[in-house]
Amino acid sequence: MEPSPLPDGTYDAIVVDADDVGDGVITLELTVLAGPEKGRVLELRGPAGEHDTMDLLGIPATVMVVDGIPQVRLEP
């Protein structure tokens, strides 16, 4: 994933858009749901894995930022 504009921390979010950009890579747009960053929209790019972009829309996620590097955990 690309560096995040968020401070280090853990953020509850929801997937508002997902796009398959090819070569096994997807772009996710996530909106932070609570705290001082509430309403902030993040665009992160990473490996698609087994995910279908249409199935990702509206699902909850957790964004964890450590040393400026975000990781996303998608809820089942």
PDB file of N, H, CA, C and O in Angstrom:
ATOM      1  N   MET A   1       0.834  -1.184   0.000  1.00  0.00           N
ATOM      2  CA  MET A   1       0.000   0.000   0.000  1.00  0.00           C
ATOM      3  C   MET A   1       0.883   1.253   0.000  1.00  0.00           C
ATOM      4  O   MET A   1       2.025   1.236   0.458  1.00  0.00           O
ATOM      5  N   GLU A   2       0.326   2.305  -0.516  1.00  0.00           N
ATOM      6  H   GLU A   2      -0.602   2.319  -0.888  1.00  0.00           H
ATOM      7  CA  GLU A   2       1.057   3.573  -0.591  1.00  0.00           C
ATOM      8  C   GLU A   2       1.056   4.278   0.763  1.00  0.00           C
ATOM      9  O   GLU A   2       0.209   3.985   1.607  1.00  0.00           O
ATOM     10  N   PRO A   3       1.993   5.204   0.983  1.00  0.00           N
ATOM     11  CA  PRO A   3       2.003   5.952   2.235  1.00  0.00           C
ATOM     12  C   PRO A   3       0.683   6.675   2.457  1.00  0.00           C
ATOM     13  O   PRO A   3       0.038   7.116   1.506  1.00  0.00           O
ATOM     14  N   SER A   4       0.291   6.790   3.703  1.00  0.00           N
ATOM     15  H   SER A   4       0.814   6.432   4.476  1.00  0.00           H
ATOM     16  CA  SER A   4      -0.994   7.369   4.069  1.00  0.00           C
ATOM     17  C   SER A   4      -0.849   8.807   4.529  1.00  0.00           C
ATOM     18  O   SER A   4       0.165   9.175   5.123  1.00  0.00           O
ATOM     19  N   PRO A   5      -1.864   9.624   4.256  1.00  0.00           N
ATOM     20  CA  PRO A   5      -1.851  10.988   4.786  1.00  0.00           C
ATOM     21  C   PRO A   5      -2.335  11.034   6.235  1.00  0.00           C
ATOM     22  O   PRO A   5      -2.375  12.108   6.836  1.00  0.00           O
ATOM     23  N   LEU A   6      -2.705   9.884   6.804  1.00  0.00           N
ATOM     24  H   LEU A   6      -2.673   9.012   6.316  1.00  0.00           H
ATOM     25  CA  LEU A   6      -3.200   9.840   8.176  1.00  0.00           C
ATOM     26  C   LEU A   6      -2.057   9.696   9.179  1.00  0.00           C
ATOM     27  O   LEU A   6      -1.030   9.088   8.876  1.00  0.00           O
ATOM     28  N   PRO A   7      -2.241  10.255  10.368  1.00  0.00           N
ATOM     29  CA  PRO A   7      -1.276   9.994  11.437  1.00  0.00           C
ATOM     30  C   PRO A   7      -1.324   8.518  11.836  1.00  0.00           C
ATOM     31  O   PRO A   7      -2.329   7.844  11.612  1.00  0.00           O
ATOM     32  N   ASP A   8      -0.249   8.025  12.420  1.00  0.00           N
ATOM     33  H   ASP A   8       0.568   8.573  12.602  1.00  0.00           H
ATOM     34  CA  ASP A   8      -0.230   6.643  12.894  1.00  0.00           C
ATOM     35  C   ASP A   8      -1.407   6.404  13.839  1.00  0.00           C
ATOM     36  O   ASP A   8      -1.740   7.250  14.669  1.00  0.00           O
ATOM     37  N   GLY A   9      -2.021   5.243  13.695  1.00  0.00           N
ATOM     38  H   GLY A   9      -1.750   4.556  13.020  1.00  0.00           H
ATOM     39  CA  GLY A   9      -3.157   4.887  14.532  1.00  0.00           C
ATOM     40  C   GLY A   9      -4.010   3.844  13.843  1.00  0.00           C
ATOM     41  O   GLY A   9      -3.652   3.332  12.782  1.00  0.00           O
ATOM     42  N   THR A  10      -5.147   3.533  14.455  1.00  0.00           N
ATOM     43  H   THR A  10      -5.439   3.949  15.317  1.00  0.00           H
ATOM     44  CA  THR A  10      -6.097   2.569  13.919  1.00  0.00           C
ATOM     45  C   THR A  10      -7.415   3.284  13.680  1.00  0.00           C
ATOM     46  O   THR A  10      -7.890   4.031  14.535  1.00  0.00           O
ATOM     47  N   TYR A  11      -7.998   3.053  12.518  1.00  0.00           N
ATOM     48  H   TYR A  11      -7.612   2.446  11.824  1.00  0.00           H
ATOM     49  CA  TYR A  11      -9.193   3.777  12.097  1.00  0.00           C
ATOM     50  C   TYR A  11     -10.255   2.817  11.579  1.00  0.00           C
ATOM     51  O   TYR A  11      -9.967   1.938  10.767  1.00  0.00           O
ATOM     52  N   ASP A  12     -11.487   2.992  12.055  1.00  0.00           N
ATOM     53  H   ASP A  12     -11.721   3.706  12.715  1.00  0.00           H
ATOM     54  CA  ASP A  12     -12.611   2.268  11.482  1.00  0.00           C
ATOM     55  C   ASP A  12     -13.015   2.994  10.211  1.00  0.00           C
ATOM     56  O   ASP A  12     -13.085   4.222  10.176  1.00  0.00           O
ATOM     57  N   ALA A  13     -13.283   2.214   9.160  1.00  0.00           N
ATOM     58  H   ALA A  13     -13.227   1.216   9.188  1.00  0.00           H
ATOM     59  CA  ALA A  13     -13.608   2.808   7.869  1.00  0.00           C
ATOM     60  C   ALA A  13     -14.621   1.937   7.137  1.00  0.00           C
ATOM     61  O   ALA A  13     -14.966   0.846   7.590  1.00  0.00           O
ATOM     62  N   ILE A  14     -15.089   2.435   6.005  1.00  0.00           N
ATOM     63  H   ILE A  14     -14.809   3.322   5.637  1.00  0.00           H
ATOM     64  CA  ILE A  14     -15.980   1.690   5.136  1.00  0.00           C
ATOM     65  C   ILE A  14     -15.514   1.896   3.696  1.00  0.00           C
ATOM     66  O   ILE A  14     -15.069   2.984   3.330  1.00  0.00           O
ATOM     67  N   VAL A  15     -15.617   0.851   2.890  1.00  0.00           N
ATOM     68  H   VAL A  15     -15.978  -0.033   3.188  1.00  0.00           H
ATOM     69  CA  VAL A  15     -15.215   0.936   1.484  1.00  0.00           C
ATOM     70  C   VAL A  15     -16.330   1.643   0.716  1.00  0.00           C
ATOM     71  O   VAL A  15     -17.465   1.166   0.693  1.00  0.00           O
ATOM     72  N   VAL A  16     -16.012   2.785   0.083  1.00  0.00           N
ATOM     73  H   VAL A  16     -15.090   3.172   0.101  1.00  0.00           H
ATOM     74  CA  VAL A  16     -17.003   3.526  -0.699  1.00  0.00           C
ATOM     75  C   VAL A  16     -16.795   3.361  -2.197  1.00  0.00           C
ATOM     76  O   VAL A  16     -17.687   3.675  -2.985  1.00  0.00           O
ATOM     77  N   ASP A  17     -15.620   2.869  -2.599  1.00  0.00           N
ATOM     78  H   ASP A  17     -14.895   2.614  -1.960  1.00  0.00           H
ATOM     79  CA  ASP A  17     -15.372   2.600  -4.015  1.00  0.00           C
ATOM     80  C   ASP A  17     -14.205   1.631  -4.117  1.00  0.00           C
ATOM     81  O   ASP A  17     -13.298   1.631  -3.285  1.00  0.00           O
ATOM     82  N   ALA A  18     -14.248   0.812  -5.150  1.00  0.00           N
ATOM     83  H   ALA A  18     -14.985   0.812  -5.826  1.00  0.00           H
ATOM     84  CA  ALA A  18     -13.166  -0.143  -5.410  1.00  0.00           C
ATOM     85  C   ALA A  18     -13.030  -0.269  -6.916  1.00  0.00           C
ATOM     86  O   ALA A  18     -14.025  -0.356  -7.636  1.00  0.00           O
ATOM     87  N   ASP A  19     -11.790  -0.279  -7.386  1.00  0.00           N
ATOM     88  H   ASP A  19     -10.982  -0.208  -6.801  1.00  0.00           H
ATOM     89  CA  ASP A  19     -11.542  -0.325  -8.821  1.00  0.00           C
ATOM     90  C   ASP A  19     -10.391  -1.276  -9.107  1.00  0.00           C
ATOM     91  O   ASP A  19      -9.335  -1.197  -8.479  1.00  0.00           O
ATOM     92  N   ASP A  20     -10.604  -2.168 -10.053  1.00  0.00           N
ATOM     93  H   ASP A  20     -11.462  -2.232 -10.563  1.00  0.00           H
ATOM     94  CA  ASP A  20      -9.551  -3.083 -10.507  1.00  0.00           C
ATOM     95  C   ASP A  20      -8.725  -2.321 -11.532  1.00  0.00           C
ATOM     96  O   ASP A  20      -9.222  -1.970 -12.603  1.00  0.00           O
ATOM     97  N   VAL A  21      -7.460  -2.067 -11.202  1.00  0.00           N
ATOM     98  H   VAL A  21      -7.056  -2.352 -10.333  1.00  0.00           H
ATOM     99  CA  VAL A  21      -6.604  -1.291 -12.106  1.00  0.00           C
ATOM    100  C   VAL A  21      -5.706  -2.179 -12.958  1.00  0.00           C
ATOM    101  O   VAL A  21      -4.855  -1.687 -13.700  1.00  0.00           O
ATOM    102  N   GLY A  22      -5.903  -3.496 -12.844  1.00  0.00           N
ATOM    103  H   GLY A  22      -6.594  -3.895 -12.242  1.00  0.00           H
ATOM    104  CA  GLY A  22      -5.152  -4.430 -13.674  1.00  0.00           C
ATOM    105  C   GLY A  22      -3.917  -4.962 -12.981  1.00  0.00           C
ATOM    106  O   GLY A  22      -3.479  -4.438 -11.957  1.00  0.00           O
ATOM    107  N   ASP A  23      -3.364  -6.017 -13.563  1.00  0.00           N
ATOM    108  H   ASP A  23      -3.720  -6.442 -14.395  1.00  0.00           H
ATOM    109  CA  ASP A  23      -2.154  -6.654 -13.035  1.00  0.00           C
ATOM    110  C   ASP A  23      -2.287  -7.080 -11.574  1.00  0.00           C
ATOM    111  O   ASP A  23      -1.310  -7.060 -10.826  1.00  0.00           O
ATOM    112  N   GLY A  24      -3.515  -7.471 -11.165  1.00  0.00           N
ATOM    113  H   GLY A  24      -4.309  -7.488 -11.772  1.00  0.00           H
ATOM    114  CA  GLY A  24      -3.723  -7.944  -9.800  1.00  0.00           C
ATOM    115  C   GLY A  24      -3.725  -6.860  -8.747  1.00  0.00           C
ATOM    116  O   GLY A  24      -3.507  -7.142  -7.568  1.00  0.00           O
ATOM    117  N   VAL A  25      -3.973  -5.602  -9.156  1.00  0.00           N
ATOM    118  H   VAL A  25      -4.150  -5.373 -10.113  1.00  0.00           H
ATOM    119  CA  VAL A  25      -3.953  -4.468  -8.237  1.00  0.00           C
ATOM    120  C   VAL A  25      -5.337  -3.823  -8.208  1.00  0.00           C
ATOM    121  O   VAL A  25      -5.990  -3.675  -9.241  1.00  0.00           O
ATOM    122  N   ILE A  26      -5.775  -3.441  -6.994  1.00  0.00           N
ATOM    123  H   ILE A  26      -5.245  -3.562  -6.155  1.00  0.00           H
ATOM    124  CA  ILE A  26      -7.020  -2.693  -6.852  1.00  0.00           C
ATOM    125  C   ILE A  26      -6.751  -1.377  -6.130  1.00  0.00           C
ATOM    126  O   ILE A  26      -5.783  -1.240  -5.381  1.00  0.00           O
ATOM    127  N   THR A  27      -7.630  -0.421  -6.378  1.00  0.00           N
ATOM    128  H   THR A  27      -8.416  -0.533  -6.986  1.00  0.00           H
ATOM    129  CA  THR A  27      -7.632   0.833  -5.647  1.00  0.00           C
ATOM    130  C   THR A  27      -8.902   0.857  -4.810  1.00  0.00           C
ATOM    131  O   THR A  27      -9.999   0.626  -5.317  1.00  0.00           O
ATOM    132  N   LEU A  28      -8.738   1.139  -3.518  1.00  0.00           N
ATOM    133  H   LEU A  28      -7.847   1.327  -3.106  1.00  0.00           H
ATOM    134  CA  LEU A  28      -9.875   1.267  -2.613  1.00  0.00           C
ATOM    135  C   LEU A  28      -9.999   2.708  -2.155  1.00  0.00           C
ATOM    136  O   LEU A  28      -9.004   3.360  -1.837  1.00  0.00           O
ATOM    137  N   GLU A  29     -11.230   3.197  -2.124  1.00  0.00           N
ATOM    138  H   GLU A  29     -12.038   2.668  -2.383  1.00  0.00           H
ATOM    139  CA  GLU A  29     -11.519   4.467  -1.466  1.00  0.00           C
ATOM    140  C   GLU A  29     -12.267   4.110  -0.200  1.00  0.00           C
ATOM    141  O   GLU A  29     -13.288   3.424  -0.234  1.00  0.00           O
ATOM    142  N   LEU A  30     -11.743   4.584   0.917  1.00  0.00           N
ATOM    143  H   LEU A  30     -10.913   5.142   0.945  1.00  0.00           H
ATOM    144  CA  LEU A  30     -12.321   4.288   2.223  1.00  0.00           C
ATOM    145  C   LEU A  30     -12.628   5.598   2.935  1.00  0.00           C
ATOM    146  O   LEU A  30     -11.875   6.566   2.830  1.00  0.00           O
ATOM    147  N   THR A  31     -13.732   5.617   3.654  1.00  0.00           N
ATOM    148  H   THR A  31     -14.344   4.830   3.739  1.00  0.00           H
ATOM    149  CA  THR A  31     -14.085   6.781   4.457  1.00  0.00           C
ATOM    150  C   THR A  31     -13.920   6.416   5.927  1.00  0.00           C
ATOM    151  O   THR A  31     -14.429   5.392   6.385  1.00  0.00           O
ATOM    152  N   VAL A  32     -13.205   7.262   6.661  1.00  0.00           N
ATOM    153  H   VAL A  32     -12.792   8.093   6.290  1.00  0.00           H
ATOM    154  CA  VAL A  32     -13.006   7.060   8.098  1.00  0.00           C
ATOM    155  C   VAL A  32     -14.327   7.385   8.800  1.00  0.00           C
ATOM    156  O   VAL A  32     -14.965   8.395   8.505  1.00  0.00           O
ATOM    157  N   LEU A  33     -14.728   6.510   9.737  1.00  0.00           N
ATOM    158  H   LEU A  33     -14.210   5.689   9.976  1.00  0.00           H
ATOM    159  CA  LEU A  33     -16.051   6.608  10.354  1.00  0.00           C
ATOM    160  C   LEU A  33     -16.095   7.315  11.705  1.00  0.00           C
ATOM    161  O   LEU A  33     -17.174   7.729  12.130  1.00  0.00           O
ATOM    162  N   ALA A  34     -14.971   7.468  12.395  1.00  0.00           N
ATOM    163  H   ALA A  34     -14.094   7.132  12.050  1.00  0.00           H
ATOM    164  CA  ALA A  34     -15.020   8.047  13.741  1.00  0.00           C
ATOM    165  C   ALA A  34     -13.716   8.755  14.068  1.00  0.00           C
ATOM    166  O   ALA A  34     -12.716   8.617  13.364  1.00  0.00           O
ATOM    167  N   GLY A  35     -13.753   9.515  15.150  1.00  0.00           N
ATOM    168  H   GLY A  35     -14.565   9.627  15.722  1.00  0.00           H
ATOM    169  CA  GLY A  35     -12.548  10.187  15.646  1.00  0.00           C
ATOM    170  C   GLY A  35     -12.265  11.482  14.923  1.00  0.00           C
ATOM    171  O   GLY A  35     -13.088  11.955  14.139  1.00  0.00           O
ATOM    172  N   PRO A  36     -11.087  12.067  15.186  1.00  0.00           N
ATOM    173  CA  PRO A  36     -10.737  13.363  14.618  1.00  0.00           C
ATOM    174  C   PRO A  36     -10.635  13.349  13.086  1.00  0.00           C
ATOM    175  O   PRO A  36     -10.758  14.394  12.447  1.00  0.00           O
ATOM    176  N   GLU A  37     -10.412  12.176  12.503  1.00  0.00           N
ATOM    177  H   GLU A  37     -10.312  11.327  13.022  1.00  0.00           H
ATOM    178  CA  GLU A  37     -10.284  12.070  11.048  1.00  0.00           C
ATOM    179  C   GLU A  37     -11.607  11.671  10.380  1.00  0.00           C
ATOM    180  O   GLU A  37     -11.634  11.387   9.182  1.00  0.00           O
ATOM    181  N   LYS A  38     -12.702  11.650  11.151  1.00  0.00           N
ATOM    182  H   LYS A  38     -12.679  11.881  12.123  1.00  0.00           H
ATOM    183  CA  LYS A  38     -14.014  11.238  10.647  1.00  0.00           C
ATOM    184  C   LYS A  38     -14.359  11.989   9.362  1.00  0.00           C
ATOM    185  O   LYS A  38     -14.214  13.209   9.275  1.00  0.00           O
ATOM    186  N   GLY A  39     -14.822  11.222   8.362  1.00  0.00           N
ATOM    187  H   GLY A  39     -14.939  10.232   8.433  1.00  0.00           H
ATOM    188  CA  GLY A  39     -15.213  11.805   7.083  1.00  0.00           C
ATOM    189  C   GLY A  39     -14.086  11.883   6.068  1.00  0.00           C
ATOM    190  O   GLY A  39     -14.327  12.136   4.888  1.00  0.00           O
ATOM    191  N   ARG A  40     -12.881  11.672   6.513  1.00  0.00           N
ATOM    192  H   ARG A  40     -12.685  11.466   7.472  1.00  0.00           H
ATOM    193  CA  ARG A  40     -11.733  11.727   5.602  1.00  0.00           C
ATOM    194  C   ARG A  40     -11.780  10.540   4.644  1.00  0.00           C
ATOM    195  O   ARG A  40     -12.034   9.408   5.054  1.00  0.00           O
ATOM    196  N   VAL A  41     -11.535  10.810   3.376  1.00  0.00           N
ATOM    197  H   VAL A  41     -11.329  11.730   3.042  1.00  0.00           H
ATOM    198  CA  VAL A  41     -11.537   9.764   2.357  1.00  0.00           C
ATOM    199  C   VAL A  41     -10.093   9.440   1.988  1.00  0.00           C
ATOM    200  O   VAL A  41      -9.298  10.324   1.668  1.00  0.00           O
ATOM    201  N   LEU A  42      -9.779   8.146   2.043  1.00  0.00           N
ATOM    202  H   LEU A  42     -10.425   7.428   2.304  1.00  0.00           H
ATOM    203  CA  LEU A  42      -8.439   7.676   1.704  1.00  0.00           C
ATOM    204  C   LEU A  42      -8.505   6.896   0.413  1.00  0.00           C
ATOM    205  O   LEU A  42      -9.466   6.163   0.179  1.00  0.00           O
ATOM    206  N   GLU A  43      -7.515   7.038  -0.417  1.00  0.00           N
ATOM    207  H   GLU A  43      -6.735   7.634  -0.228  1.00  0.00           H
ATOM    208  CA  GLU A  43      -7.383   6.197  -1.605  1.00  0.00           C
ATOM    209  C   GLU A  43      -6.107   5.390  -1.444  1.00  0.00           C
ATOM    210  O   GLU A  43      -5.005   5.938  -1.399  1.00  0.00           O
ATOM    211  N   LEU A  44      -6.280   4.066  -1.357  1.00  0.00           N
ATOM    212  H   LEU A  44      -7.175   3.621  -1.394  1.00  0.00           H
ATOM    213  CA  LEU A  44      -5.147   3.170  -1.168  1.00  0.00           C
ATOM    214  C   LEU A  44      -5.113   2.148  -2.293  1.00  0.00           C
ATOM    215  O   LEU A  44      -6.154   1.717  -2.789  1.00  0.00           O
ATOM    216  N   ARG A  45      -3.931   1.775  -2.678  1.00  0.00           N
ATOM    217  H   ARG A  45      -3.085   2.125  -2.275  1.00  0.00           H
ATOM    218  CA  ARG A  45      -3.740   0.819  -3.772  1.00  0.00           C
ATOM    219  C   ARG A  45      -2.923  -0.351  -3.255  1.00  0.00           C
ATOM    220  O   ARG A  45      -1.953  -0.170  -2.518  1.00  0.00           O
ATOM    221  N   GLY A  46      -3.330  -1.565  -3.652  1.00  0.00           N
ATOM    222  H   GLY A  46      -4.117  -1.712  -4.250  1.00  0.00           H
ATOM    223  CA  GLY A  46      -2.604  -2.745  -3.217  1.00  0.00           C
ATOM    224  C   GLY A  46      -3.050  -3.981  -3.983  1.00  0.00           C
ATOM    225  O   GLY A  46      -3.858  -3.892  -4.908  1.00  0.00           O
ATOM    226  N   PRO A  47      -2.521  -5.130  -3.592  1.00  0.00           N
ATOM    227  CA  PRO A  47      -2.850  -6.372  -4.292  1.00  0.00           C
ATOM    228  C   PRO A  47      -4.318  -6.754  -4.100  1.00  0.00           C
ATOM    229  O   PRO A  47      -4.870  -6.612  -3.009  1.00  0.00           O
ATOM    230  N   ALA A  48      -4.937  -7.237  -5.169  1.00  0.00           N
ATOM    231  H   ALA A  48      -4.489  -7.353  -6.056  1.00  0.00           H
ATOM    232  CA  ALA A  48      -6.351  -7.603  -5.138  1.00  0.00           C
ATOM    233  C   ALA A  48      -6.588  -8.910  -4.406  1.00  0.00           C
ATOM    234  O   ALA A  48      -7.640  -9.095  -3.794  1.00  0.00           O
ATOM    235  N   GLY A  49      -5.632  -9.811  -4.458  1.00  0.00           N
ATOM    236  H   GLY A  49      -4.778  -9.661  -4.955  1.00  0.00           H
ATOM    237  CA  GLY A  49      -5.860 -11.126  -3.871  1.00  0.00           C
ATOM    238  C   GLY A  49      -7.044 -11.787  -4.540  1.00  0.00           C
ATOM    239  O   GLY A  49      -7.151 -11.781  -5.766  1.00  0.00           O
ATOM    240  N   GLU A  50      -7.926 -12.352  -3.751  1.00  0.00           N
ATOM    241  H   GLU A  50      -7.839 -12.356  -2.755  1.00  0.00           H
ATOM    242  CA  GLU A  50      -9.106 -13.055  -4.275  1.00  0.00           C
ATOM    243  C   GLU A  50     -10.327 -12.139  -4.347  1.00  0.00           C
ATOM    244  O   GLU A  50     -11.421 -12.604  -4.667  1.00  0.00           O
ATOM    245  N   HIS A  51     -10.162 -10.857  -4.059  1.00  0.00           N
ATOM    246  H   HIS A  51      -9.273 -10.479  -3.799  1.00  0.00           H
ATOM    247  CA  HIS A  51     -11.309  -9.958  -3.949  1.00  0.00           C
ATOM    248  C   HIS A  51     -11.865  -9.534  -5.303  1.00  0.00           C
ATOM    249  O   HIS A  51     -11.119  -9.225  -6.233  1.00  0.00           O
ATOM    250  N   ASP A  52     -13.186  -9.528  -5.390  1.00  0.00           N
ATOM    251  H   ASP A  52     -13.791  -9.779  -4.635  1.00  0.00           H
ATOM    252  CA  ASP A  52     -13.908  -8.944  -6.525  1.00  0.00           C
ATOM    253  C   ASP A  52     -14.322  -7.543  -6.090  1.00  0.00           C
ATOM    254  O   ASP A  52     -14.926  -7.383  -5.029  1.00  0.00           O
ATOM    255  N   THR A  53     -14.011  -6.539  -6.880  1.00  0.00           N
ATOM    256  H   THR A  53     -13.520  -6.669  -7.741  1.00  0.00           H
ATOM    257  CA  THR A  53     -14.245  -5.155  -6.462  1.00  0.00           C
ATOM    258  C   THR A  53     -15.721  -4.883  -6.133  1.00  0.00           C
ATOM    259  O   THR A  53     -16.005  -4.122  -5.209  1.00  0.00           O
ATOM    260  N   MET A  54     -16.645  -5.475  -6.853  1.00  0.00           N
ATOM    261  H   MET A  54     -16.414  -6.093  -7.604  1.00  0.00           H
ATOM    262  CA  MET A  54     -18.066  -5.243  -6.584  1.00  0.00           C
ATOM    263  C   MET A  54     -18.468  -5.776  -5.209  1.00  0.00           C
ATOM    264  O   MET A  54     -19.353  -5.213  -4.564  1.00  0.00           O
ATOM    265  N   ASP A  55     -17.836  -6.842  -4.759  1.00  0.00           N
ATOM    266  H   ASP A  55     -17.118  -7.300  -5.283  1.00  0.00           H
ATOM    267  CA  ASP A  55     -18.156  -7.419  -3.455  1.00  0.00           C
ATOM    268  C   ASP A  55     -17.597  -6.590  -2.307  1.00  0.00           C
ATOM    269  O   ASP A  55     -18.008  -6.779  -1.162  1.00  0.00           O
ATOM    270  N   LEU A  56     -16.677  -5.681  -2.582  1.00  0.00           N
ATOM    271  H   LEU A  56     -16.343  -5.527  -3.512  1.00  0.00           H
ATOM    272  CA  LEU A  56     -16.045  -4.885  -1.530  1.00  0.00           C
ATOM    273  C   LEU A  56     -16.838  -3.635  -1.155  1.00  0.00           C
ATOM    274  O   LEU A  56     -16.653  -3.089  -0.067  1.00  0.00           O
ATOM    275  N   LEU A  57     -17.710  -3.182  -2.037  1.00  0.00           N
ATOM    276  H   LEU A  57     -17.860  -3.625  -2.921  1.00  0.00           H
ATOM    277  CA  LEU A  57     -18.435  -1.933  -1.793  1.00  0.00           C
ATOM    278  C   LEU A  57     -19.295  -2.027  -0.539  1.00  0.00           C
ATOM    279  O   LEU A  57     -20.090  -2.955  -0.385  1.00  0.00           O
ATOM    280  N   GLY A  58     -19.127  -1.057   0.350  1.00  0.00           N
ATOM    281  H   GLY A  58     -18.482  -0.303   0.224  1.00  0.00           H
ATOM    282  CA  GLY A  58     -19.938  -0.962   1.550  1.00  0.00           C
ATOM    283  C   GLY A  58     -19.491  -1.816   2.716  1.00  0.00           C
ATOM    284  O   GLY A  58     -20.133  -1.792   3.766  1.00  0.00           O
ATOM    285  N   ILE A  59     -18.410  -2.572   2.570  1.00  0.00           N
ATOM    286  H   ILE A  59     -17.888  -2.590   1.716  1.00  0.00           H
ATOM    287  CA  ILE A  59     -18.011  -3.415   3.694  1.00  0.00           C
ATOM    288  C   ILE A  59     -17.125  -2.628   4.666  1.00  0.00           C
ATOM    289  O   ILE A  59     -16.387  -1.730   4.261  1.00  0.00           O
ATOM    290  N   PRO A  60     -17.210  -2.980   5.950  1.00  0.00           N
ATOM    291  CA  PRO A  60     -16.366  -2.332   6.952  1.00  0.00           C
ATOM    292  C   PRO A  60     -14.905  -2.735   6.783  1.00  0.00           C
ATOM    293  O   PRO A  60     -14.583  -3.810   6.277  1.00  0.00           O
ATOM    294  N   ALA A  61     -14.047  -1.842   7.220  1.00  0.00           N
ATOM    295  H   ALA A  61     -14.308  -0.969   7.631  1.00  0.00           H
ATOM    296  CA  ALA A  61     -12.611  -2.101   7.156  1.00  0.00           C
ATOM    297  C   ALA A  61     -11.942  -1.430   8.347  1.00  0.00           C
ATOM    298  O   ALA A  61     -12.488  -0.512   8.958  1.00  0.00           O
ATOM    299  N   THR A  62     -10.756  -1.910   8.656  1.00  0.00           N
ATOM    300  H   THR A  62     -10.312  -2.656   8.159  1.00  0.00           H
ATOM    301  CA  THR A  62      -9.911  -1.265   9.649  1.00  0.00           C
ATOM    302  C   THR A  62      -8.626  -0.847   8.953  1.00  0.00           C
ATOM    303  O   THR A  62      -7.969  -1.660   8.302  1.00  0.00           O
ATOM    304  N   VAL A  63      -8.273   0.423   9.094  1.00  0.00           N
ATOM    305  H   VAL A  63      -8.806   1.083   9.623  1.00  0.00           H
ATOM    306  CA  VAL A  63      -7.023   0.936   8.527  1.00  0.00           C
ATOM    307  C   VAL A  63      -6.062   1.134   9.683  1.00  0.00           C
ATOM    308  O   VAL A  63      -6.351   1.865  10.630  1.00  0.00           O
ATOM    309  N   MET A  64      -4.914   0.473   9.595  1.00  0.00           N
ATOM    310  H   MET A  64      -4.680  -0.121   8.825  1.00  0.00           H
ATOM    311  CA  MET A  64      -3.880   0.594  10.611  1.00  0.00           C
ATOM    312  C   MET A  64      -2.682   1.288   9.962  1.00  0.00           C
ATOM    313  O   MET A  64      -2.144   0.811   8.963  1.00  0.00           O
ATOM    314  N   VAL A  65      -2.272   2.417  10.538  1.00  0.00           N
ATOM    315  H   VAL A  65      -2.709   2.805  11.350  1.00  0.00           H
ATOM    316  CA  VAL A  65      -1.141   3.177  10.005  1.00  0.00           C
ATOM    317  C   VAL A  65       0.003   3.098  11.010  1.00  0.00           C
ATOM    318  O   VAL A  65      -0.137   3.510  12.162  1.00  0.00           O
ATOM    319  N   VAL A  66       1.140   2.563  10.559  1.00  0.00           N
ATOM    320  H   VAL A  66       1.254   2.229   9.624  1.00  0.00           H
ATOM    321  CA  VAL A  66       2.329   2.452  11.393  1.00  0.00           C
ATOM    322  C   VAL A  66       3.503   3.039  10.614  1.00  0.00           C
ATOM    323  O   VAL A  66       3.782   2.615   9.493  1.00  0.00           O
ATOM    324  N   ASP A  67       4.181   4.001  11.199  1.00  0.00           N
ATOM    325  H   ASP A  67       3.955   4.345  12.111  1.00  0.00           H
ATOM    326  CA  ASP A  67       5.290   4.691  10.541  1.00  0.00           C
ATOM    327  C   ASP A  67       4.871   5.254   9.182  1.00  0.00           C
ATOM    328  O   ASP A  67       5.649   5.244   8.228  1.00  0.00           O
ATOM    329  N   GLY A  68       3.635   5.742   9.109  1.00  0.00           N
ATOM    330  H   GLY A  68       3.003   5.750   9.884  1.00  0.00           H
ATOM    331  CA  GLY A  68       3.124   6.354   7.890  1.00  0.00           C
ATOM    332  C   GLY A  68       2.687   5.379   6.822  1.00  0.00           C
ATOM    333  O   GLY A  68       2.249   5.797   5.750  1.00  0.00           O
ATOM    334  N   ILE A  69       2.794   4.081   7.087  1.00  0.00           N
ATOM    335  H   ILE A  69       3.149   3.741   7.958  1.00  0.00           H
ATOM    336  CA  ILE A  69       2.426   3.068   6.091  1.00  0.00           C
ATOM    337  C   ILE A  69       1.094   2.425   6.497  1.00  0.00           C
ATOM    338  O   ILE A  69       0.993   1.836   7.573  1.00  0.00           O
ATOM    339  N   PRO A  70       0.072   2.536   5.637  1.00  0.00           N
ATOM    340  CA  PRO A  70      -1.234   1.964   5.986  1.00  0.00           C
ATOM    341  C   PRO A  70      -1.332   0.485   5.597  1.00  0.00           C
ATOM    342  O   PRO A  70      -0.733   0.025   4.625  1.00  0.00           O
ATOM    343  N   GLN A  71      -2.108  -0.226   6.396  1.00  0.00           N
ATOM    344  H   GLN A  71      -2.595   0.147   7.185  1.00  0.00           H
ATOM    345  CA  GLN A  71      -2.527  -1.583   6.066  1.00  0.00           C
ATOM    346  C   GLN A  71      -4.023  -1.616   6.256  1.00  0.00           C
ATOM    347  O   GLN A  71      -4.555  -0.977   7.164  1.00  0.00           O
ATOM    348  N   VAL A  72      -4.709  -2.361   5.399  1.00  0.00           N
ATOM    349  H   VAL A  72      -4.277  -2.880   4.662  1.00  0.00           H
ATOM    350  CA  VAL A  72      -6.168  -2.442   5.477  1.00  0.00           C
ATOM    351  C   VAL A  72      -6.573  -3.871   5.781  1.00  0.00           C
ATOM    352  O   VAL A  72      -6.113  -4.815   5.138  1.00  0.00           O
ATOM    353  N   ARG A  73      -7.441  -4.015   6.771  1.00  0.00           N
ATOM    354  H   ARG A  73      -7.814  -3.249   7.293  1.00  0.00           H
ATOM    355  CA  ARG A  73      -8.054  -5.313   7.065  1.00  0.00           C
ATOM    356  C   ARG A  73      -9.529  -5.175   6.738  1.00  0.00           C
ATOM    357  O   ARG A  73     -10.247  -4.386   7.353  1.00  0.00           O
ATOM    358  N   LEU A  74      -9.973  -5.961   5.752  1.00  0.00           N
ATOM    359  H   LEU A  74      -9.390  -6.601   5.253  1.00  0.00           H
ATOM    360  CA  LEU A  74     -11.376  -5.943   5.351  1.00  0.00           C
ATOM    361  C   LEU A  74     -12.144  -6.939   6.193  1.00  0.00           C
ATOM    362  O   LEU A  74     -11.689  -8.060   6.423  1.00  0.00           O
ATOM    363  N   GLU A  75     -13.321  -6.518   6.655  1.00  0.00           N
ATOM    364  H   GLU A  75     -13.690  -5.608   6.469  1.00  0.00           H
ATOM    365  CA  GLU A  75     -14.153  -7.396   7.469  1.00  0.00           C
ATOM    366  C   GLU A  75     -14.854  -8.404   6.560  1.00  0.00           C
ATOM    367  O   GLU A  75     -15.171  -8.108   5.408  1.00  0.00           O
ATOM    368  N   PRO A  76     -15.089  -9.605   7.104  1.00  0.00           N
ATOM    369  CA  PRO A  76     -15.776 -10.627   6.273  1.00  0.00           C
ATOM    370  C   PRO A  76     -17.226 -10.274   6.009  1.00  0.00           C
ATOM    371  O   PRO A  76     -17.930 -11.024   5.333  1.00  0.00           O
TER     372      PRO A  76
END
